[in-house]
Amino acid sequence: MTKPLQLRREVRDADSAALIELITTCFAAYPGCLLDVDGEEPWLRAPATAYARASGRMWVAALGDSGGPVIACVGLKPASPALVELKSLYVHPAARRQGLGAELVGVVEGQASRRGATTVHLWTDTRFTDAHRLYERLGYARLDETRALHDRSGTVEYHYRKTIAPAMTASQVL
């Protein structure tokens, strides 16, 4: 995919079908990896509402204007004042290796810093080896912890963590 104009914006509930299509496309590369929206990921039916309820935020990258196809997404959910979770980083296979995933991780880290967080953590499917390389290149450390989701896909996830600097306030700068 050539690098056309891409719009980054907050997710809307109207993006539901586009997110489901994006994630289904990403999962297709991994045998046995299934997206069960109604049974396991009902938040996808109203993503903006779900993230707002959790005091989180989600962003999408779309081709062209705001009505263009969604080619990537990422979310942030607070776990505590000092800890946020990076959620649902998906980049369409045709849009990978162009810096978009790293840019979206940067959006989460920037928002986390502005919230005063000092740590970003995430869980990622053990099958998503390209994602592991991205996270490690961006300074995330894989912890000696896994979790099984007991879902239809038989998902086991690795745990990653990165320490970040909280944003400085005006009084700290002076």
N, CA and C atoms as an extended XYZ file, in Angstrom:
522
Properties=species:S:1:pos:R:3:atomname:S:1:resname:S:1:resid:I:1 pbc="F F F"
N         0.855       -1.171        0.000 N   MET     1
C         0.000        0.000        0.000 CA  MET     1
C         0.898        1.229        0.000 C   MET     1
N         0.683        2.126       -0.947 N   THR     2
C         1.439        3.369       -0.936 CA  THR     2
C         0.990        4.192        0.249 C   THR     2
N         1.755        5.203        0.585 N   LYS     3
C         1.444        5.978        1.780 CA  LYS     3
C         0.592        7.189        1.406 C   LYS     3
N        -0.741        7.003        1.249 N   PRO     4
C        -1.617        8.133        0.959 CA  PRO     4
C        -1.839        8.946        2.230 C   PRO     4
N        -2.518       10.054        2.062 N   LEU     5
C        -2.851       10.875        3.211 CA  LEU     5
C        -3.611       10.026        4.218 C   LEU     5
N        -3.163       10.039        5.463 N   GLN     6
C        -3.821        9.270        6.512 CA  GLN     6
C        -4.279       10.222        7.595 C   GLN     6
N        -5.499       10.049        8.007 N   LEU     7
C        -6.077       10.870        9.053 CA  LEU     7
C        -6.061       10.080       10.348 C   LEU     7
N        -5.542       10.680       11.413 N   ARG     8
C        -5.617       10.063       12.735 CA  ARG     8
C        -6.678       10.816       13.508 C   ARG     8
N        -7.602       10.077       14.073 N   ARG     9
C        -8.689       10.697       14.821 CA  ARG     9
C        -9.169        9.746       15.901 C   ARG     9
N        -9.958       10.289       16.808 N   GLU    10
C       -10.544        9.429       17.834 CA  GLU    10
C       -11.601        8.538       17.194 C   GLU    10
N       -11.717        7.354       17.739 N   VAL    11
C       -12.683        6.390       17.234 CA  VAL    11
C       -14.106        6.903       17.473 C   VAL    11
N       -15.005        6.471       16.625 N   ARG    12
C       -16.435        6.767       16.778 CA  ARG    12
C       -17.177        5.435       16.822 C   ARG    12
N       -18.343        5.433       17.425 N   ASP    13
C       -19.142        4.205       17.422 CA  ASP    13
C       -19.455        3.766       15.992 C   ASP    13
N       -19.561        4.713       15.082 N   ALA    14
C       -19.830        4.399       13.679 CA  ALA    14
C       -18.676        3.645       13.013 C   ALA    14
N       -17.524        3.569       13.665 N   ASP    15
C       -16.374        2.825       13.134 CA  ASP    15
C       -16.453        1.330       13.429 C   ASP    15
N       -17.495        0.893       14.080 N   SER    16
C       -17.602       -0.500       14.510 CA  SER    16
C       -17.323       -1.491       13.381 C   SER    16
N       -18.048       -1.390       12.285 N   ALA    17
C       -17.879       -2.350       11.186 CA  ALA    17
C       -16.463       -2.294       10.617 C   ALA    17
N       -15.900       -1.099       10.506 N   ALA    18
C       -14.543       -0.958        9.967 CA  ALA    18
C       -13.511       -1.590       10.896 C   ALA    18
N       -13.688       -1.427       12.212 N   LEU    19
C       -12.758       -2.048       13.166 CA  LEU    19
C       -12.867       -3.567       13.123 C   LEU    19
N       -14.086       -4.063       13.055 N   ILE    20
C       -14.284       -5.512       12.974 CA  ILE    20
C       -13.613       -6.061       11.717 C   ILE    20
N       -13.769       -5.367       10.604 N   GLU    21
C       -13.130       -5.797        9.355 CA  GLU    21
C       -11.607       -5.748        9.475 C   GLU    21
N       -11.072       -4.683       10.055 N   LEU    22
C        -9.621       -4.554       10.231 CA  LEU    22
C        -9.066       -5.691       11.083 C   LEU    22
N        -9.671       -5.932       12.229 N   ILE    23
C        -9.160       -6.959       13.140 CA  ILE    23
C        -9.315       -8.351       12.530 C   ILE    23
N       -10.433       -8.597       11.858 N   THR    24
C       -10.628       -9.881       11.176 CA  THR    24
C        -9.536      -10.097       10.130 C   THR    24
N        -9.207       -9.055        9.385 N   THR    25
C        -8.138       -9.141        8.382 CA  THR    25
C        -6.799       -9.435        9.045 C   THR    25
N        -6.514       -8.764       10.145 N   CYS    26
C        -5.249       -9.008       10.859 CA  CYS    26
C        -5.186      -10.430       11.403 C   CYS    26
N        -6.284      -10.919       11.956 N   PHE    27
C        -6.314      -12.268       12.518 CA  PHE    27
C        -6.171      -13.346       11.446 C   PHE    27
N        -6.565      -13.058       10.209 N   ALA    28
C        -6.559      -14.064        9.139 CA  ALA    28
C        -5.172      -14.645        8.884 C   ALA    28
N        -4.132      -13.924        9.244 N   ALA    29
C        -2.761      -14.409        9.032 CA  ALA    29
C        -2.356      -15.484       10.037 C   ALA    29
N        -3.180      -15.714       11.048 N   TYR    30
C        -2.825      -16.629       12.132 CA  TYR    30
C        -3.860      -17.745       12.220 C   TYR    30
N        -3.494      -18.968       11.809 N   PRO    31
C        -4.443      -20.080       11.864 CA  PRO    31
C        -5.036      -20.242       13.266 C   PRO    31
N        -6.348      -20.395       13.315 N   GLY    32
C        -7.036      -20.603       14.585 CA  GLY    32
C        -7.343      -19.331       15.345 C   GLY    32
N        -6.930      -18.200       14.837 N   CYS    33
C        -7.176      -16.920       15.509 CA  CYS    33
C        -8.509      -16.374       14.993 C   CYS    33
N        -9.501      -16.343       15.867 N   LEU    34
C       -10.863      -15.973       15.485 CA  LEU    34
C       -11.315      -14.733       16.236 C   LEU    34
N       -12.155      -13.931       15.593 N   LEU    35
C       -12.749      -12.774       16.251 CA  LEU    35
C       -14.214      -13.080       16.520 C   LEU    35
N       -14.555      -13.268       17.785 N   ASP    36
C       -15.928      -13.522       18.212 CA  ASP    36
C       -16.441      -12.236       18.863 C   ASP    36
N       -17.013      -11.376       18.051 N   VAL    37
C       -17.414      -10.053       18.531 CA  VAL    37
C       -18.453      -10.165       19.636 C   VAL    37
N       -19.538      -10.849       19.373 N   ASP    38
C       -20.630      -10.883       20.353 CA  ASP    38
C       -20.288      -11.697       21.592 C   ASP    38
N       -19.508      -12.762       21.433 N   GLY    39
C       -19.189      -13.610       22.572 CA  GLY    39
C       -18.002      -13.148       23.400 C   GLY    39
N       -17.014      -12.503       22.755 N   GLU    40
C       -15.773      -12.174       23.464 CA  GLU    40
C       -15.342      -10.713       23.370 C   GLU    40
N       -15.762      -10.017       22.354 N   GLU    41
C       -15.331       -8.625       22.153 CA  GLU    41
C       -16.518       -7.706       21.860 C   GLU    41
N       -17.537       -7.708       22.724 N   PRO    42
C       -18.730       -6.892       22.434 CA  PRO    42
C       -18.461       -5.393       22.394 C   PRO    42
N       -17.360       -4.943       22.975 N   TRP    43
C       -17.017       -3.520       22.934 CA  TRP    43
C       -16.886       -3.013       21.501 C   TRP    43
N       -16.591       -3.926       20.562 N   LEU    44
C       -16.439       -3.518       19.169 CA  LEU    44
C       -17.744       -3.019       18.551 C   LEU    44
N       -18.875       -3.316       19.152 N   ARG    45
C       -20.160       -2.832       18.627 CA  ARG    45
C       -20.330       -1.333       18.856 C   ARG    45
N       -19.675       -0.786       19.874 N   ALA    46
C       -19.739        0.653       20.182 CA  ALA    46
C       -18.399        1.059       20.801 C   ALA    46
N       -17.338        1.102       20.002 N   PRO    47
C       -15.998        1.299       20.564 CA  PRO    47
C       -15.796        2.624       21.293 C   PRO    47
N       -16.318        3.709       20.780 N   ALA    48
C       -16.135        5.006       21.454 CA  ALA    48
C       -16.814        4.993       22.812 C   ALA    48
N       -18.003        4.446       22.867 N   THR    49
C       -18.740        4.361       24.128 CA  THR    49
C       -17.999        3.482       25.120 C   THR    49
N       -17.503        2.333       24.660 N   ALA    50
C       -16.797        1.406       25.550 CA  ALA    50
C       -15.542        2.048       26.133 C   ALA    50
N       -14.767        2.726       25.310 N   TYR    51
C       -13.546        3.364       25.815 CA  TYR    51
C       -13.869        4.526       26.741 C   TYR    51
N       -14.892        5.294       26.425 N   ALA    52
C       -15.275        6.411       27.303 CA  ALA    52
C       -15.705        5.894       28.672 C   ALA    52
N       -16.438        4.794       28.705 N   ARG    53
C       -16.879        4.214       29.986 CA  ARG    53
C       -15.699        3.783       30.844 C   ARG    53
N       -14.609        3.398       30.212 N   ALA    54
C       -13.415        2.944       30.935 CA  ALA    54
C       -12.423        4.092       31.161 C   ALA    54
N       -12.853        5.323       30.918 N   SER    55
C       -11.982        6.510       31.010 CA  SER    55
C       -10.777        6.396       30.086 C   SER    55
N       -10.955        5.675       28.991 N   GLY    56
C        -9.879        5.489       28.032 CA  GLY    56
C       -10.121        6.268       26.759 C   GLY    56
N        -9.242        6.037       25.808 N   ARG    57
C        -9.359        6.662       24.492 CA  ARG    57
C        -8.898        5.661       23.447 C   ARG    57
N        -9.456        5.792       22.256 N   MET    58
C        -9.044        4.955       21.130 CA  MET    58
C        -8.930        5.845       19.904 C   MET    58
N        -7.926        5.540       19.088 N   TRP    59
C        -7.694        6.298       17.864 CA  TRP    59
C        -7.670        5.348       16.681 C   TRP    59
N        -8.025        5.892       15.515 N   VAL    60
C        -7.927        5.144       14.269 CA  VAL    60
C        -7.118        5.963       13.278 C   VAL    60
N        -6.533        5.272       12.331 N   ALA    61
C        -5.917        5.909       11.167 CA  ALA    61
C        -6.760        5.483        9.980 C   ALA    61
N        -7.190        6.455        9.202 N   ALA    62
C        -8.030        6.189        8.042 CA  ALA    62
C        -7.372        6.778        6.806 C   ALA    62
N        -7.612        6.146        5.680 N   LEU    63
C        -7.093        6.680        4.426 CA  LEU    63
C        -7.931        7.875        4.003 C   LEU    63
N        -7.265        8.888        3.504 N   GLY    64
C        -7.975       10.052        2.989 CA  GLY    64
C        -8.676       10.836        4.074 C   GLY    64
N        -9.901       11.210        3.792 N   ASP    65
C       -10.660       12.020        4.748 CA  ASP    65
C       -11.273       11.134        5.823 C   ASP    65
N       -12.111       11.729        6.654 N   SER    66
C       -12.668       10.986        7.794 CA  SER    66
C       -13.567        9.835        7.372 C   SER    66
N       -14.000        9.810        6.118 N   GLY    67
C       -14.842        8.720        5.650 CA  GLY    67
C       -14.067        7.599        4.990 C   GLY    67
N       -12.739        7.732        4.928 N   GLY    68
C       -11.920        6.712        4.285 CA  GLY    68
C       -11.831        5.450        5.117 C   GLY    68
N       -11.350        4.362        4.521 N   PRO    69
C       -11.267        3.098        5.259 CA  PRO    69
C       -10.279        3.171        6.429 C   PRO    69
N       -10.650        2.521        7.510 N   VAL    70
C        -9.797        2.454        8.699 CA  VAL    70
C        -8.707        1.423        8.436 C   VAL    70
N        -7.443        1.858        8.580 N   ILE    71
C        -6.319        0.958        8.309 CA  ILE    71
C        -5.523        0.616        9.561 C   ILE    71
N        -5.836        1.270       10.684 N   ALA    72
C        -5.111        0.977       11.920 CA  ALA    72
C        -5.890        1.533       13.101 C   ALA    72
N        -5.589        0.982       14.280 N   CYS    73
C        -6.222        1.475       15.499 CA  CYS    73
C        -5.319        1.183       16.691 C   CYS    73
N        -5.571        1.910       17.765 N   VAL    74
C        -4.888        1.676       19.037 CA  VAL    74
C        -5.738        2.290       20.135 C   VAL    74
N        -5.676        1.696       21.324 N   GLY    75
C        -6.426        2.228       22.452 CA  GLY    75
C        -5.568        2.368       23.689 C   GLY    75
N        -6.088        3.130       24.634 N   LEU    76
C        -5.442        3.361       25.925 CA  LEU    76
C        -6.511        3.243       26.993 C   LEU    76
N        -6.226        2.466       28.022 N   LYS    77
C        -7.111        2.388       29.188 CA  LYS    77
C        -6.275        2.552       30.440 C   LYS    77
N        -6.719        3.419       31.355 N   PRO    78
C        -5.968        3.589       32.598 CA  PRO    78
C        -6.153        2.378       33.505 C   PRO    78
N        -5.071        1.928       34.111 N   ALA    79
C        -5.131        0.846       35.098 CA  ALA    79
C        -5.002        1.421       36.502 C   ALA    79
N        -4.246        2.500       36.626 N   SER    80
C        -4.067        3.238       37.879 CA  SER    80
C        -3.519        4.604       37.471 C   SER    80
N        -3.377        5.546       38.402 N   PRO    81
C        -2.842        6.851       37.991 CA  PRO    81
C        -1.466        6.771       37.326 C   PRO    81
N        -0.640        5.821       37.724 N   ALA    82
C         0.717        5.730       37.180 CA  ALA    82
C         0.854        4.710       36.053 C   ALA    82
N        -0.205        3.954       35.765 N   LEU    83
C        -0.122        2.842       34.821 CA  LEU    83
C        -1.271        2.899       33.825 C   LEU    83
N        -0.932        2.843       32.527 N   VAL    84
C        -1.958        2.728       31.499 CA  VAL    84
C        -1.685        1.481       30.672 C   VAL    84
N        -2.743        0.962       30.089 N   GLU    85
C        -2.619       -0.210       29.228 CA  GLU    85
C        -2.803        0.196       27.775 C   GLU    85
N        -1.860       -0.185       26.946 N   LEU    86
C        -1.977       -0.032       25.507 CA  LEU    86
C        -2.836       -1.191       25.029 C   LEU    86
N        -3.889       -0.885       24.289 N   LYS    87
C        -4.853       -1.897       23.872 CA  LYS    87
C        -5.021       -1.887       22.351 C   LYS    87
N        -5.304       -3.038       21.815 N   SER    88
C        -5.827       -3.182       20.451 CA  SER    88
C        -5.045       -2.434       19.385 C   SER    88
N        -3.741       -2.644       19.335 N   LEU    89
C        -2.958       -2.085       18.230 CA  LEU    89
C        -3.081       -3.043       17.051 C   LEU    89
N        -3.729       -2.585       16.009 N   TYR    90
C        -3.877       -3.365       14.782 CA  TYR    90
C        -3.571       -2.462       13.601 C   TYR    90
N        -2.753       -2.950       12.684 N   VAL    91
C        -2.424       -2.233       11.455 CA  VAL    91
C        -2.706       -3.184       10.294 C   VAL    91
N        -3.463       -2.715        9.323 N   HIS    92
C        -3.778       -3.538        8.156 CA  HIS    92
C        -2.470       -4.061        7.555 C   HIS    92
N        -2.433       -5.334        7.159 N   PRO    93
C        -1.188       -5.898        6.614 CA  PRO    93
C        -0.582       -5.073        5.476 C   PRO    93
N        -1.407       -4.476        4.642 N   ALA    94
C        -0.894       -3.687        3.519 CA  ALA    94
C        -0.319       -2.341        3.957 C   ALA    94
N        -0.579       -1.934        5.195 N   ALA    95
C        -0.091       -0.639        5.695 CA  ALA    95
C         1.064       -0.798        6.680 C   ALA    95
N         1.538       -2.013        6.861 N   ARG    96
C         2.617       -2.257        7.823 CA  ARG    96
C         3.979       -1.855        7.270 C   ARG    96
N         4.931       -1.721        8.186 N   ARG    97
C         6.330       -1.410        7.874 CA  ARG    97
C         6.492       -0.027        7.239 C   ARG    97
N         5.585        0.877        7.612 N   GLN    98
C         5.661        2.263        7.147 CA  GLN    98
C         5.709        3.233        8.327 C   GLN    98
N         5.825        2.690        9.539 N   GLY    99
C         5.921        3.538       10.721 CA  GLY    99
C         4.608        3.846       11.403 C   GLY    99
N         3.514        3.356       10.857 N   LEU   100
C         2.205        3.681       11.421 CA  LEU   100
C         2.007        3.060       12.798 C   LEU   100
N         2.404        1.810       12.976 N   GLY   101
C         2.276        1.165       14.285 CA  GLY   101
C         3.075        1.901       15.343 C   GLY   101
N         4.316        2.248       15.021 N   ALA   102
C         5.157        2.992       15.967 CA  ALA   102
C         4.551        4.352       16.277 C   ALA   102
N         3.995        4.991       15.264 N   GLU   103
C         3.365        6.298       15.481 CA  GLU   103
C         2.178        6.180       16.436 C   GLU   103
N         1.366        5.150       16.262 N   LEU   104
C         0.206        4.977       17.138 CA  LEU   104
C         0.625        4.617       18.560 C   LEU   104
N         1.679        3.826       18.710 N   VAL   105
C         2.209        3.563       20.053 CA  VAL   105
C         2.656        4.885       20.672 C   VAL   105
N         3.265        5.740       19.870 N   GLY   106
C         3.675        7.053       20.353 CA  GLY   106
C         2.509        7.911       20.809 C   GLY   106
N         1.375        7.794       20.137 N   VAL   107
C         0.169        8.520       20.557 CA  VAL   107
C        -0.241        8.064       21.957 C   VAL   107
N        -0.254        6.758       22.173 N   VAL   108
C        -0.617        6.226       23.492 CA  VAL   108
C         0.382        6.687       24.545 C   VAL   108
N         1.668        6.584       24.246 N   GLU   109
C         2.678        6.998       25.225 CA  GLU   109
C         2.559        8.488       25.545 C   GLU   109
N         2.291        9.312       24.537 N   GLY   110
C         2.123       10.743       24.766 CA  GLY   110
C         0.926       11.045       25.643 C   GLY   110
N        -0.187       10.382       25.373 N   GLN   111
C        -1.381       10.579       26.196 CA  GLN   111
C        -1.152       10.067       27.613 C   GLN   111
N        -0.477        8.933       27.728 N   ALA   112
C        -0.179        8.382       29.057 CA  ALA   112
C         0.666        9.366       29.850 C   ALA   112
N         1.673        9.926       29.208 N   SER   113
C         2.546       10.897       29.861 CA  SER   113
C         1.754       12.116       30.323 C   SER   113
N         0.872       12.614       29.459 N   ARG   114
C         0.057       13.779       29.831 CA  ARG   114
C        -0.885       13.475       30.990 C   ARG   114
N        -1.259       12.218       31.143 N   ARG   115
C        -2.108       11.816       32.273 CA  ARG   115
C        -1.296       11.640       33.549 C   ARG   115
N         0.024       11.731       33.452 N   GLY   116
C         0.881       11.563       34.619 CA  GLY   116
C         1.352       10.143       34.845 C   GLY   116
N         1.070        9.257       33.898 N   ALA   117
C         1.498        7.862       34.032 CA  ALA   117
C         3.009        7.756       33.863 C   ALA   117
N         3.582        6.765       34.507 N   THR   118
C         5.014        6.494       34.381 CA  THR   118
C         5.283        5.143       33.725 C   THR   118
N         4.232        4.375       33.494 N   THR   119
C         4.398        3.047       32.902 CA  THR   119
C         3.264        2.766       31.928 C   THR   119
N         3.628        2.173       30.789 N   VAL   120
C         2.655        1.651       29.831 CA  VAL   120
C         2.879        0.146       29.786 C   VAL   120
N         1.790       -0.608       29.878 N   HIS   121
C         1.929       -2.057       29.729 CA  HIS   121
C         0.932       -2.541       28.692 C   HIS   121
N         1.154       -3.751       28.206 N   LEU   122
C         0.272       -4.327       27.206 CA  LEU   122
C         0.379       -5.840       27.258 C   LEU   122
N        -0.636       -6.473       26.712 N   TRP   123
C        -0.645       -7.919       26.514 CA  TRP   123
C        -0.775       -8.158       25.021 C   TRP   123
N        -0.030       -9.132       24.500 N   THR   124
C        -0.071       -9.422       23.071 CA  THR   124
C        -0.020      -10.931       22.845 C   THR   124
N        -0.812      -11.377       21.902 N   ASP   125
C        -0.895      -12.796       21.564 CA  ASP   125
C         0.498      -13.338       21.241 C   ASP   125
N         0.803      -14.512       21.746 N   THR   126
C         2.122      -15.115       21.510 CA  THR   126
C         2.381      -15.371       20.028 C   THR   126
N         1.326      -15.420       19.224 N   ARG   127
C         1.481      -15.660       17.783 CA  ARG   127
C         1.889      -14.406       17.013 C   ARG   127
N         1.717      -13.236       17.595 N   PHE   128
C         1.918      -11.975       16.875 CA  PHE   128
C         3.389      -11.543       16.917 C   PHE   128
N         4.244      -12.320       16.285 N   THR   129
C         5.690      -12.092       16.385 CA  THR   129
C         6.132      -10.755       15.794 C   THR   129
N         5.487      -10.288       14.738 N   ASP   130
C         5.835       -8.968       14.194 CA  ASP   130
C         5.560       -7.877       15.222 C   ASP   130
N         4.455       -8.002       15.943 N   ALA   131
C         4.128       -7.020       16.987 CA  ALA   131
C         5.165       -7.070       18.102 C   ALA   131
N         5.614       -8.266       18.462 N   HIS   132
C         6.631       -8.382       19.520 CA  HIS   132
C         7.893       -7.623       19.122 C   HIS   132
N         8.305       -7.796       17.867 N   ARG   133
C         9.504       -7.087       17.396 CA  ARG   133
C         9.302       -5.574       17.450 C   ARG   133
N         8.120       -5.102       17.080 N   LEU   134
C         7.832       -3.666       17.142 CA  LEU   134
C         7.928       -3.168       18.579 C   LEU   134
N         7.254       -3.836       19.494 N   TYR   135
C         7.270       -3.391       20.892 CA  TYR   135
C         8.694       -3.376       21.451 C   TYR   135
N         9.449       -4.408       21.159 N   GLU   136
C        10.821       -4.476       21.677 CA  GLU   136
C        11.694       -3.384       21.058 C   GLU   136
N        11.511       -3.102       19.780 N   ARG   137
C        12.254       -2.021       19.127 CA  ARG   137
C        11.910       -0.674       19.754 C   ARG   137
N        10.678       -0.527       20.248 N   LEU   138
C        10.231        0.725       20.858 CA  LEU   138
C        10.542        0.800       22.352 C   LEU   138
N        11.281       -0.186       22.864 N   GLY   139
C        11.725       -0.118       24.253 CA  GLY   139
C        10.878       -0.865       25.258 C   GLY   139
N         9.918       -1.645       24.806 N   TYR   140
C         9.105       -2.441       25.726 CA  TYR   140
C         9.865       -3.713       26.087 C   TYR   140
N         9.791       -4.082       27.347 N   ALA   141
C        10.449       -5.296       27.833 CA  ALA   141
C         9.398       -6.376       28.048 C   ALA   141
N         9.681       -7.563       27.529 N   ARG   142
C         8.767       -8.685       27.763 CA  ARG   142
C         9.035       -9.231       29.151 C   ARG   142
N         7.970       -9.354       29.927 N   LEU   143
C         8.070       -9.851       31.293 CA  LEU   143
C         7.957      -11.368       31.301 C   LEU   143
N         8.333      -11.974       32.403 N   ASP   144
C         8.245      -13.434       32.543 CA  ASP   144
C         6.845      -13.837       32.985 C   ASP   144
N         5.861      -13.337       32.295 N   GLU   145
C         4.473      -13.585       32.675 CA  GLU   145
C         3.649      -13.781       31.408 C   GLU   145
N         2.819      -14.802       31.410 N   THR   146
C         1.863      -15.008       30.328 CA  THR   146
C         0.489      -15.184       30.952 C   THR   146
N        -0.516      -15.044       30.111 N   ARG   147
C        -1.874      -15.339       30.572 CA  ARG   147
C        -2.626      -16.026       29.442 C   ARG   147
N        -3.449      -16.970       29.817 N   ALA   148
C        -4.316      -17.656       28.865 CA  ALA   148
C        -5.695      -17.025       28.961 C   ALA   148
N        -6.287      -16.705       27.817 N   LEU   149
C        -7.599      -16.054       27.821 CA  LEU   149
C        -8.753      -17.049       27.840 C   LEU   149
N        -8.488      -18.306       27.543 N   HIS   150
C        -9.536      -19.333       27.509 CA  HIS   150
C       -10.654      -18.922       26.558 C   HIS   150
N       -10.253      -18.410       25.404 N   ASP   151
C       -11.212      -17.973       24.399 CA  ASP   151
C       -11.274      -18.987       23.258 C   ASP   151
N       -12.090      -18.700       22.252 N   ARG   152
C       -12.250      -19.611       21.117 CA  ARG   152
C       -10.958      -19.787       20.327 C   ARG   152
N       -10.069      -18.812       20.398 N   SER   153
C        -8.809      -18.881       19.658 CA  SER   153
C        -7.700      -19.590       20.423 C   SER   153
N        -7.950      -19.937       21.683 N   GLY   154
C        -6.902      -20.545       22.496 CA  GLY   154
C        -5.751      -19.585       22.756 C   GLY   154
N        -6.069      -18.321       22.941 N   THR   155
C        -5.058      -17.271       23.064 CA  THR   155
C        -4.254      -17.369       24.351 C   THR   155
N        -2.943      -17.287       24.191 N   VAL   156
C        -2.010      -17.089       25.303 CA  VAL   156
C        -1.273      -15.801       24.968 C   VAL   156
N        -1.105      -14.938       25.968 N   GLU   157
C        -0.507      -13.630       25.725 CA  GLU   157
C         0.760      -13.415       26.542 C   GLU   157
N         1.699      -12.689       25.923 N   TYR   158
C         2.883      -12.195       26.618 CA  TYR   158
C         2.557      -10.837       27.223 C   TYR   158
N         3.239      -10.523       28.315 N   HIS   159
C         3.079       -9.236       28.992 CA  HIS   159
C         4.316       -8.384       28.716 C   HIS   159
N         4.087       -7.148       28.291 N   TYR   160
C         5.162       -6.189       28.016 CA  TYR   160
C         4.957       -4.945       28.860 C   TYR   160
N         6.056       -4.253       29.142 N   ARG   161
C         5.998       -3.043       29.966 CA  ARG   161
C         7.107       -2.082       29.539 C   ARG   161
N         6.797       -0.783       29.651 N   LYS   162
C         7.787        0.257       29.359 CA  LYS   162
C         7.604        1.399       30.348 C   LYS   162
N         8.713        1.900       30.876 N   THR   163
C         8.693        3.073       31.739 CA  THR   163
C         8.779        4.313       30.859 C   THR   163
N         7.911        5.283       31.144 N   ILE   164
C         7.909        6.544       30.401 CA  ILE   164
C         8.037        7.697       31.386 C   ILE   164
N         8.391        8.838       30.879 N   ALA   165
C         8.480       10.035       31.721 CA  ALA   165
C         7.143       10.764       31.676 C   ALA   165
N         6.598       11.124       32.841 N   PRO   166
C         5.361       11.906       32.816 CA  PRO   166
C         5.643       13.286       32.238 C   PRO   166
N         4.626       13.876       31.640 N   ALA   167
C         4.781       15.215       31.068 CA  ALA   167
C         5.113       16.209       32.168 C   ALA   167
N         5.949       17.142       31.833 N   MET   168
C         6.320       18.169       32.807 CA  MET   168
C         5.248       19.252       32.835 C   MET   168
N         4.949       19.736       34.017 N   THR   169
C         4.028       20.855       34.154 CA  THR   169
C         4.804       22.150       33.968 C   THR   169
N         4.092       23.236       33.779 N   ALA   170
C         4.748       24.534       33.586 CA  ALA   170
C         5.622       24.893       34.781 C   ALA   170
N         5.179       24.564       35.990 N   SER   171
C         5.972       24.906       37.178 CA  SER   171
C         7.262       24.088       37.251 C   SER   171
N         7.260       22.870       36.678 N   GLN   172
C         8.472       22.055       36.674 CA  GLN   172
C         9.491       22.580       35.668 C   GLN   172
N         9.016       23.203       34.605 N   VAL   173
C         9.893       23.728       33.569 CA  VAL   173
C        10.613       24.971       34.065 C   VAL   173
N         9.911       25.785       34.847 N   LEU   174
C        10.483       27.059       35.317 CA  LEU   174
C        11.461       26.883       36.409 C   LEU   174
